[in-house]
């Protein structure tokens, strides 16, 4: 069998290591600190299965993102060496070329990737590639890249017609141990893995391992004439879509992207923006998780990476604060939460970004509910509604609360845990969002 299918002799592995050592200096030039800044280059010439991106009308915008949230449990020793990891991701906008970002933020050793590909999925939730769409990815023209611990790399652009609302397959293969795998744990999407190097295999038959995680891949950008920029949804599990149906793309951000596309097609005066999701379940405004780097870093910690350095960002929607109330050993006070949110807004304004915030939705009936915590929620919402936090706000609280029991979610919008919405609740959040709020410039000051 060939090396491509994972049955290489030990000598072949030795050869791979030798090649990596020889070219590492050049390859390292394509990596950067994991701050989210795109550093891709367009391939100067054709390589096997890798068409150089054309000079075409349009701009680079974000089509999909996932915030790196930690190191995958069980991968501490060897990573996932010897496996092809096929991530299934869903686009919010179409384009004519594409590039991806891969992160080794939580790795403790260098991540050596000898093969990476991008393809359209043959059908939703499938590991099979649509015929004729498989593209081999390169990094500064090389098929192999070494990503140091705490760093990321951006691929060269490849020519690929990417439809809006499509599933794409991002596949990586590493032959060498790398330590913890940087991942996004609550993807609400099934991805796949296979033994051996199957990165360029269009069939699904080898991809027998299923996972609810996204691994290594953190962004997809496209060259698009459908969008004038990117809006980043920045939040916690409510943005992550924790209780939405797996594989159905029913997070509120998916519906928001759909509404923007429909409104633009209908000629409405709304921004032509793509939507990317930078939610992390359990995320807080002020408090980091454990570890170095911190797992589930606070909003203040990750705002530069996950918002300011995303591709062509024009606006950000922030929905944060509930976990600061519910999950701290002692509830964070309303003034502390508001001050933290204002610091995020100040960072966004310094970059000229418009900021739309969301009121905090009810959690009555949740195990963490208490009169004191409800008072904090109400106080934060009062500041938001008074215009003392954001440029504008979406009133998710008013849209989803039960009119007969305002401290609770309306039953039809409740997933059952009295905190996270059902699919209908996520749709209601997006429907309650006034698309015109995304228009206009950032305020000079609050």
N, C-alpha and C positions, 0 to 999 in steps of 0.2 A: 504494500500500500504506500501511497505517497505521504510525504511529510504534511501536506495540506490537510490530510484527514486524521492527523493525530497519532500516527504509528511510526514516528521517526525513531531512528536508532539513537543511542546515547551520544554517538559522535556528532550527530546533527545538532543536538542541544549545545554541545561544546562549540560548534561552529557559529551558532546563533550568538552565544555569549561573546565570542571573539569579534563578530561583526559589530555588536553593540558597543564594545569598547572602542573600536576603531572610529565609529561615526558619532560617538556620543557628544563630542564637542560641538559638532554642527547641529545635531538634533536638539541639544539643550537650548539652542538659540530660539527655538519655537515655543518654549515654555515660559510661563510667567507666574508670579505669585497669584494665589487663588483669590484675587480681588474682583473677578468678573470682567475685567477689561478685555475686549476682543483683540487678539493679536494675529488674526489669520492673514495669510497671504494667498493670492490667487496663483495657482500653478502656472509657471511660465511656459510649459509645453506639455504635450500629451504624455501620459504614462499608461501602462496597461490597465484597461478598465477604468480609467480616471480622466474624463474629459475636462479640460480646463474651462473655467467659468468664462462666459463671453462678456464682452463689454456691451451692456444693454441698458435700456432705460429702466429706472427704478432706483431704489435705495435699499440698503441693508436694514432690516427690522427684525425684532424678535418674533419668532413663530411659536416657540415653546420654551419653557424653562422648568427646572426643578431645583430647589435650594438644597445644597448638600447639608445633611443634618447630623451625620455621625459616621462612625465606623461600623460596618456590619458585624454583628455578633457571630462568633465561630470562624471568622476569617483572620484572626489576629496573627496566627503563625505563618500561614502560607498564602493568604489571599485566596484567589480562585485560579491559581496557575493551572494551565492545561485545559481550561474551559473557554468556550466561546459564549459570550454573554450577549444575548439579543434583546435589546430594550425596545419596547413598543411605545411610541410617543405620538401625540395627536396635535396637528397643526391648527393654529387659529387664523392663518393667512397663507395665501399661496405665493409662489415665486418661481423664478427661472433658474436659480442657482441656490446652493445651500452650503453651509459649513456648520460644524458642531464644536462644542466645548467639552473637554473631558477633564475631570478633576481628580487629583490625588491628595486632596486637602487633609484627609485623616490617615493617609498612609504613613507608615514608619520606615519604609524603604522605598527606593526608586521603583516606579511602575514602568515596566518595559512592555510596550505594546508593539507587536510585530505585524499585526494585521487588523485593519478596521474598515468597515464598509457602511454604506448608507443605501437604503432601498425603500421603495414603496411597498407596503404590505399588500399581499394579494387579496385579502379580505379583512374585515375588522377582527381584531384580537387574534390574528394569525401570525405564526412564525414564518410563513412562506412568503417569499418575495414575488412581486408582480414581474412577469417575464419582461426582460429588457431594461429593468430599472436599477439593477445592482451596480453600484459605483464603489470602487476602491478608494479609500481616503488616504491622502498623503499629508505630511507635515513638513513644511519648507521643502517640498519636493520629494521627501523620503517616505517610504512605506512604514518605517519603524520609527518610534519616538520613545524617548525615556523621559518620564515625568517625575521630577524629584518630589520627596515628601513635602506636603504643604503647598504644592504648585498645581497649575493647570496648563493645558495646552489647547490651542484652537487649530482645527484642521485647515488645510487649504480649501478653497471653494471648489465645488464640483458642479458641472452643468447637469441639472436634473429639474424637470418640470414638477413642481410640488403643488398639488391642488390644495385649496383651503379645506379645512375639515377632514384631512386625510390622516390615516395611520402610517407612520414611517417606522422602519427598522434600523436601529443603530447597533451595530455588532462590533465587539472588540475581542481580541484574543491576546492573552499574555502567556508565554511559556514558562515564566520564572516567578518564584514567590515574591510577593510584594507587601505582605503585612495587611492590616485592616483595609477592607474595600470601602471607599467612600460611597455612600448610598443615600437615597431618599426612601424612608421606610414605608410610608403610607401612600403609595402611588395611586391606589384605586384603579389599577391597571395590571393585568397579568403580562409579565415578560418571560423570557425563556433562556435556557442554557443548554449547551451540548458539550460532550466530551471531545477533546481534540480541537484542531483548527478547522472550524466550519464557517468562518466568517464570511466567505464568499459562496457558501452553499445556498442556492435559492430555495431549496426544499425545506419542509418543516420536519421531516421524519427523524432527523438526528436530535431535534430540540425537544427532548422528552422531559427535561426538568422545567418546572414552572415556579415562578417567584412573584410575590407581590411588591417587589422592590424595583427601583431604578438604580442601576449601578454605573458609576463613573460619569455617565453623561449628565450634563447640567444645563445645556442650552442648544437650541437649534436656531440659527439665523437664516433668513432667506433674502435673496435679491428680489424685491417686489415692486410692482407698480400699482398694487392694490391698496397700499398703506402709505401714510405720510409720517408714521412714527409708531412708537410702542407705548402702551399704557401697562404699568406693572401693578398687579394686585398683590399687596404685601400684607400678610396676616398670619393667623394661627390655623387651627384645625377647621375653622369655619370657611377659610379660603382654601385650605388643602382639600376640602371636600370629604372629610373623614367618613361620614356615614352615607355618602352617595353610592349608587349602584356601581359595582366594579365593572369596568370595561364599557360603561355606557356614556362616559363624558357628560355627566350631569352635575358637575360642580357649578356654583353660581357664575364662576368666571367663564366656563364654556358657554353658558347661556348668554352672558354679556357679549362675548365675541360674536355669537350668532345674531344678537339684536343689532350690534353695530353694523355688521355686514348687510343685514336686511334694510336697515335705515338708510345706509349709503346708496344701496341699489334703488331705493324708492325716491331718491333725490332729496332726502331730508338734510337740513343744515346741521350735521353732526360731524365730528372729526373722523377722518379715515385712519383709524388706529387698529393695529393688532393688539391682542391681549395676551400677556404671559402671567403665569401663576407662580408667585414666590411665597406660598404659604408653607409653614412648618407646624405640624400638630404639636400642641403644648407650648407654643412660642409665647414669650412674655416680652413686654416692652423693656423692662429694666434688669431682669435676672438671667444670667447665663446658666446653661447646664454644666455638668461636671466635665473634667478633662481639659487637656491642652493639646490642640485647640479645643475649645468648649464644644461639646455636643449640644445641639439645639441652642445655638448662640442667641443672645437677646437681640431684639430688634435694633437697639442702638449699636450693638456690636456688628451686625451683618448688613446694615442699611447701605453702606457704601458698596459692598460686594453685590448684593442682590437687587439693588434699585439703581443707584447712581451710575454704576458701571455696566448696566445692561445696554443693549444696542439701541441707539437713537430713541431714548426715553423722552417722552413729552409730558407725561402725567403719571401720578401714582395714586392708587386708592388704598387707604390704610384701614384695616379692620382689626384692631388689637386692643387689649386691656382686660378681657375677661379672665385670662389665666393669671394675670397679676392679682386679681381679686380672689380667685378660687384656689390657687395652687401654692401660694407662698405659705410658709409656716405661720406667719401672721399676715392678714390681708394688707396689701399695699394701700396706702391712703389715696383718696381721689386727687388731692394736689400733687402727689408724687407721680401718679399715672399721667395726669394732664401735663405736668412739666416734661415728662419723658416724651410724650407725643409732640409737644411743641419743639423739642430738640430735633426730632425727626423732620418736622416741617421746616425748621430753619435750615437744615442740611439740604433739603430739596429746593428751597427757595434760592439758596446760594448757587444752585446749578440751573436756576430758571424754570424749575418744574412746578406745574400746578398740582395741588394736593387736595384730593377729595377724601374725606373721612367718613366713617360709618358709626352710627350710634351703637351702643352695646346691647345685644339682644337679651331677652329674659332667660333666666335659668331657674325659675321657681320649680320646685319638685326635684331638682338635681341634688345629689347627696351633699354637695358643698354649699347649698343655699342656706342663708341665714338672714335675719333682719339687718344685721350690721353690713353684710356684704351687699345686700340689695340697696342699702342706702348709699354705698360707694358707687354702685352702678348708676343710680339715679343722679348722683352728683356729677359724675363724669359726663353723662348724657346732657345734663343741663348746660355744662360748659360748651359742649359741642354745638348744641342747638342755639346757644347765644352767639355763636360765631367767634369764640375765643380760642379755638384750636386750629381749625382747617380753613382753607379757602372756601370750601363748600362742603355739604354733607349729604349723605344718603341715610334716610331714617329707617334702617332695617328693624329697629325696635318697634316702631309704629306699624311697619308692614307685616310683621310676623307674630306680634303678641296677640293673645286671646282677648278680645274686647270684654269678655265677662270675667276674666281673671288676668289682669294686665301684667302680673308678675310671671306668667307662664307663656310658653309658646302656644299658639293655636293648635289644637290636636292634629289637624290635617298637615301641619307643617313640622310636627315633632317626630323625630326618628324613633322616639321611645325612651331616650335617656334624659329628656327634658333640658337638653343643652344644645345638641346638634340637630340641624334640620333634616327632614326627609328630602327625597328628590323634589317633591312639590314645594317644600320650603326653600330649597336652593333656587329653584326657578322663580319663586316669588321674590327672593332677594334681588335677582337680576332684573326682574320686571319692575321692581320699585325704584331701580336706579335710573334717574333722569340723565339721559345720554348727553344733554346739553351742558351738564355740570363739568364735562371734560374740556369744554371750550374756554378759551381765554388764557391770559397769562397769570403767573403766580403773583400774589399780593406782595408789595414791597415789605410789609411788616404786618404782624398781627396785633 
